[in-house]
Each structure stands twice: as C-alpha cells, then as structure tokens.
Amino acid sequence: MTSGGTLEDRLRRLEDRVEIDELIARYCLVMDNRDVDAIEALFTADVHVWSADGVMNSRGRQAAVDMFKGRFAVLGPSNHFTHDRIVEFDRADPDRATGLVLSHAEMQRKGQPMLAAIRYQDVYQRSDGRWRFRERGLSFMYYVPTAEYLDAFGPGLDRRMRAYEHAVPADWPEKLPTWQRYYQPEKKTES
C-alpha cells in the first residue's frame, strides 16, 4: 500500500479497501446461507468465475448464478471463512483492483463432511457505485473428507484433491513456480 496522493485520495483508498473486505465477507455469507437472490449483487455483468481444476467455469452474472445453484445441489451445510488478503489497486483505473484471499471451508458434499484450503484470485471492479467481483478464481491446497484430513498430509500428500470420484494432485503449492524452484534437485556439474 502506498502512502502517496492527497489525504482525500488516501481516505478513498481506505474506504475502498473496507468495501472490498466486506464484499469478500458477504460472498462467504451468501454462499453459506444459500441466498441465491443475493448472488447477482456480488458480481459485475461480465464476471468470470473459474477454478484451477476446470470444474467451475462461468462467464456472465446469470451463468455464475446458475453454476452456484448447481454446486449447492451437491453441498450440504458449509462454513467459508477468510484469513489474510492482499488487495492491490490499479494505478491507471481507480475503479479496479486485484486481490488474493487465503481461505478455508468446512462443508458437506454428497453427505460427507469435507475440509478445504482455498486461495481466491480476484479482480474487483467498481460498478454502479459498488465494488463487485469481476473475476473470481479458486485453487485448492486440499479438499478432503474430514476423516482423511491427517492422511492428506501423510502418504497421500500428492493426492490432496479428494472431492470427486478420484483423488488428484492439488493446485498448490507443488505447482507453483517458486515451490518448484526451491525443491528442484540441484544439478551437479562435473569439474
């Protein structure tokens, strides 16, 4: 966060940051409460909602609403909660910002209790005087039945995405370039 600009500019950014924080919290409540009527207000008309595994991919507000209704059909109660977030405002467009939100969710999927660690990659856009999601991407470190939570960090470490029929590798951290550089075996050179 930069401290440049006029006092009015800086105050506006603080107000924008609070409104974006409330948007992020409202998303969790809307999803957990299954408040289908409130979903539209979260998104811009041209929103893109996607997941790294490709299961979620919608473009446009109504498509996003329909996609979430489909997700709700296989989910029981859920509890989404966010932790830290990083929001960066676009210097060229005062009505645009990007963000990374670190999150967890407790849920029931097909009658089975599940836990998930989620990272949201967001684009926020001020639309009709309110901050909304223009893009929301989800990626997972794990999505596992609660009974398999400890195992997910044991021998099955490479298969932490267990929400669907077959376990698959998680979206992060192993696929991150920084992780790969750090853990890449050093190449030995002959002298």
Backbone torsions as a table, in degrees:
resi	resn	phi	psi	omega
1	MET	NA	127.5	179.7
2	THR	-91.1	154.2	179.7
3	SER	-104.5	11.4	-179.5
4	GLY	-76.3	171.1	178.5
5	GLY	95.4	173.2	-179.8
6	THR	-73.9	165.8	177.1
7	LEU	-59.3	-38.9	178.3
8	GLU	-63.5	-43.0	177.6
9	ASP	-61.4	-44.2	-178.5
10	ARG	-66.3	-39.7	177.6
11	LEU	-64.6	-41.3	179.0
12	ARG	-60.4	-42.0	179.7
13	ARG	-64.6	-38.4	176.9
14	LEU	-64.5	-43.3	177.0
15	GLU	-63.2	-40.8	177.6
16	ASP	-61.9	-43.1	-179.6
17	ARG	-61.8	-43.2	178.4
18	VAL	-63.3	-43.1	-179.9
19	GLU	-64.6	-38.9	177.2
20	ILE	-66.4	-41.5	175.7
21	ASP	-57.9	-42.1	179.0
22	GLU	-68.1	-35.3	175.6
23	LEU	-61.1	-45.4	179.5
24	ILE	-61.4	-44.2	178.8
25	ALA	-66.7	-39.7	-179.3
26	ARG	-63.2	-38.7	176.3
27	TYR	-54.8	-48.3	-179.5
28	CYS	-59.7	-46.1	-179.7
29	LEU	-65.0	-43.2	-179.9
30	VAL	-61.0	-44.5	-179.7
31	MET	-67.2	-45.9	-178.0
32	ASP	-67.8	-33.9	-179.8
33	ASN	-83.9	-6.6	-176.1
34	ARG	54.8	42.6	-179.2
35	ASP	-85.8	76.4	-175.2
36	VAL	-56.3	-36.5	-179.0
37	ASP	-65.8	-23.6	-177.7
38	ALA	-92.2	-9.1	-177.2
39	ILE	-61.1	-45.3	-176.4
40	GLU	-54.3	-40.4	-175.9
41	ALA	-66.9	-15.9	179.7
42	LEU	-76.7	-24.2	-166.1
43	PHE	-119.4	152.6	169.5
44	THR	-74.1	165.4	-178.9
45	ALA	-60.7	-32.4	-176.0
46	ASP	-103.6	26.1	-175.8
47	VAL	-56.0	147.2	172.7
48	HIS	-122.1	117.5	176.5
49	VAL	-114.8	127.8	-175.1
50	TRP	-146.7	162.7	172.0
51	SER	-126.2	149.6	-176.9
52	ALA	-60.7	-29.4	179.7
53	ASP	-81.4	-2.9	176.8
54	GLY	83.1	-3.9	-179.3
55	VAL	-66.4	-38.9	177.7
56	MET	-104.3	130.1	176.4
57	ASN	-164.8	97.7	179.7
58	SER	-130.6	147.6	176.3
59	ARG	-128.3	124.6	-178.8
60	GLY	102.1	148.5	-175.4
61	ARG	-59.1	-49.7	-177.1
62	GLN	-66.3	-36.6	177.2
63	ALA	-63.5	-37.5	177.6
64	ALA	-65.8	-44.0	178.0
65	VAL	-59.0	-47.1	-179.1
66	ASP	-63.1	-40.2	179.1
67	MET	-62.8	-45.4	-180.0
68	PHE	-65.5	-36.7	175.9
69	LYS	-59.8	-39.8	176.0
70	GLY	-64.7	-38.1	177.8
71	ARG	-66.1	-42.0	-179.0
72	PHE	-61.7	-28.5	-177.6
73	ALA	-63.0	-25.3	-180.0
74	VAL	-107.4	-2.4	-179.0
75	LEU	-105.1	143.4	169.0
76	GLY	-94.8	-146.6	179.0
77	PRO	-58.7	147.5	177.6
78	SER	-141.2	158.0	178.3
79	ASN	-141.6	99.9	177.4
80	HIS	-93.4	137.2	175.3
81	PHE	-144.8	141.5	-177.4
82	THR	-102.2	157.0	177.7
83	HIS	-113.6	-109.7	-178.7
84	ASP	-86.5	157.5	176.4
85	ARG	-146.1	149.0	176.0
86	ILE	-122.4	121.3	179.4
87	VAL	-119.8	128.8	177.6
88	GLU	-122.0	126.5	-179.5
89	PHE	-87.2	142.6	179.4
90	ASP	-74.2	120.9	-178.4
91	ARG	-66.9	-28.6	-177.4
92	ALA	-88.6	-17.6	-176.5
93	ASP	-137.8	104.6	-176.8
94	PRO	-66.4	-8.7	-179.8
95	ASP	-104.7	18.9	-178.7
96	ARG	-137.7	141.6	176.0
97	ALA	-150.2	160.8	174.9
98	THR	-121.5	159.0	-178.7
99	GLY	-155.1	158.0	172.5
100	LEU	-126.1	124.3	-177.8
101	VAL	-119.1	125.4	177.7
102	LEU	-93.8	131.6	-168.4
103	SER	-150.0	162.3	171.4
104	HIS	-131.9	159.4	173.3
105	ALA	-144.2	140.8	171.1
106	GLU	-112.1	133.2	-176.7
107	MET	-156.0	173.3	172.4
108	GLN	-118.8	128.4	178.9
109	ARG	-126.8	121.2	-178.7
110	LYS	51.9	42.3	176.3
111	GLY	79.5	4.5	-177.3
112	GLN	-115.9	130.5	177.4
113	PRO	-68.4	136.4	-175.8
114	MET	-134.0	157.5	173.6
115	LEU	-127.4	145.1	178.6
116	ALA	-143.1	141.8	169.6
117	ALA	-107.2	122.4	-170.6
118	ILE	-124.2	142.8	166.6
119	ARG	-117.9	127.4	176.1
120	TYR	-101.6	129.7	173.1
121	GLN	-106.3	113.9	-170.4
122	ASP	-116.5	151.9	163.4
123	VAL	-122.9	125.4	179.8
124	TYR	-107.3	142.4	179.3
125	GLN	-136.7	132.4	173.1
126	ARG	-77.3	122.0	-176.6
127	SER	-136.4	126.3	-177.1
128	ASP	54.2	38.9	176.0
129	GLY	80.1	2.5	-179.5
130	ARG	-128.1	146.0	173.4
131	TRP	-74.8	135.5	179.1
132	ARG	-140.8	165.1	173.8
133	PHE	-78.6	127.2	171.6
134	ARG	-98.0	-27.7	175.7
135	GLU	-148.7	139.6	176.2
136	ARG	-141.3	114.1	177.8
137	GLY	-112.7	139.2	-179.9
138	LEU	-114.3	137.1	170.0
139	SER	-136.1	155.8	-170.6
140	PHE	-125.5	137.7	168.9
141	MET	-85.2	-35.6	172.1
142	TYR	-157.5	156.9	174.5
143	TYR	-151.3	93.1	-167.6
144	VAL	-131.8	152.1	169.4
145	PRO	-60.5	143.3	-177.6
146	THR	-57.4	-34.2	-179.7
147	ALA	-66.6	-18.6	-178.7
148	GLU	-106.4	6.3	-175.7
149	TYR	-56.1	-51.1	-178.9
150	LEU	-65.5	-38.5	178.4
151	ASP	-63.9	-31.6	-178.4
152	ALA	-61.8	-21.9	178.0
153	PHE	-106.4	13.5	178.0
154	GLY	-111.1	-130.4	-176.6
155	PRO	-59.7	-27.8	-179.0
156	GLY	-89.8	23.2	-173.7
157	LEU	-51.8	-36.6	-176.9
158	ASP	-80.2	-1.9	-177.7
159	ARG	-130.4	64.4	-175.2
160	ARG	-91.3	-3.9	176.0
161	MET	-95.8	100.8	-173.5
162	ARG	-124.3	27.3	-178.3
163	ALA	-80.7	-20.3	-174.0
164	TYR	-112.5	-168.0	-174.0
165	GLU	-60.5	-39.6	-177.6
166	HIS	-123.8	138.3	177.4
167	ALA	-69.1	139.7	179.1
168	VAL	-135.4	164.4	177.7
169	PRO	-60.7	148.1	178.9
170	ALA	-73.4	166.0	-179.0
171	ASP	-76.4	-30.1	179.9
172	TRP	-152.0	158.7	6.4
173	PRO	-89.8	-13.4	-171.9
174	GLU	-58.6	-27.5	-178.6
175	LYS	-86.6	-6.2	-179.6
176	LEU	-73.8	137.4	178.4
177	PRO	-57.7	-37.8	-179.7
178	THR	-65.3	-40.1	178.4
179	TRP	-63.8	-46.1	-178.3
180	GLN	-64.0	-41.0	177.7
181	ARG	-62.8	-42.5	-177.4
182	TYR	-65.5	-42.0	-174.9
183	TYR	-96.7	-0.1	179.1
184	GLN	-65.4	129.3	178.9
185	PRO	-59.5	138.6	178.2
186	GLU	-68.2	137.5	177.7
187	LYS	-86.4	128.1	179.9
188	LYS	-86.7	134.7	177.5
189	THR	-110.6	145.3	178.0
190	GLU	-83.9	142.5	179.2
191	SER	-99.3	NA	NA
